[in-house]
């Protein structure tokens, strides 16, 4: 029997990966954030801005991405792995919830923004000050003026946290976090491998089915909850294209530089880019995630 616990109940929030490695957890959300310094690819495995939509990224992780991540995790000596095909097919995240109106990149200058990983690099280049706070602290920090805006999750999650009560503007765009997958769930490798084959198959089958079911449930709630936020008085609108296009260009350039001296991140980034080109050539990608021609080198 699998017993569920909320984040922070067994190990500190965002420390789940280390909790699995050390044996406090056998499975659960294996957030890479705690070990980004040791395994840099974690920063773009959980979510990589400006690129693959949810289903395309889910297929990439199943067919290539999980194997690359697991290879590097094992090489670094961690007793953690992802079972291919178990990452959720979640809807894209809200771009930002903000107390200030955003029309052009110039509007970011001087803003205080909560962000996670490398997705905030364009904000920083536009003159914003970045910080990282847990989800539970965003409401009060915004209410007190410590934050002007934050990135978090989707409409359902953010509505449950009450964020619509402290932010007037809610900007919709997949550009910052088009897909949220990777290590959800992850397992402690030695614990999983010790299971008999029938239980391995049962766990894997259920986890893969739930990856799709959970994403469907979340997606179906997006529209109704967005309307609830509008009814509360929030301005829910698409992110201006001037910001979308500028964000994608800055992020792509920044990640090429960041990954240059990090072999694991470089391998993952180039694999994602090669997959995006292949997917765009055969299935097509939306305009916001169209692949640069130079990516054919990968």
Buried (B, 14 or more C-beta within 10 A) or exposed (E): EEEEEEBEEEBEBBBBBBBBBBEBBBBBBBBBBBBBEBBBBBBBBBBBBBBBBBBBBBBBBBEBBBEBBBEBBEEEEBBBBBBBBBBBBBBBBBBBBBBBEBEEBEBBEEBBBBBBBBBBBBBBBBEBEBBEBEBEEBBEBBBEEBBBBBBBBBBBBBBEBEBBBBBBBBBBBBBBBBBBBBBBBBBBBEBBEEBEEEEBEEBBEEBBEBBBEBBEEBBEBBEEBBEBBBEEEBEBBEBBEEBBBBBBEBBBEBBBEBBEEBEBBBBBBBBBBBBBBBBBEEEEBEEBBBBEEEBEEB
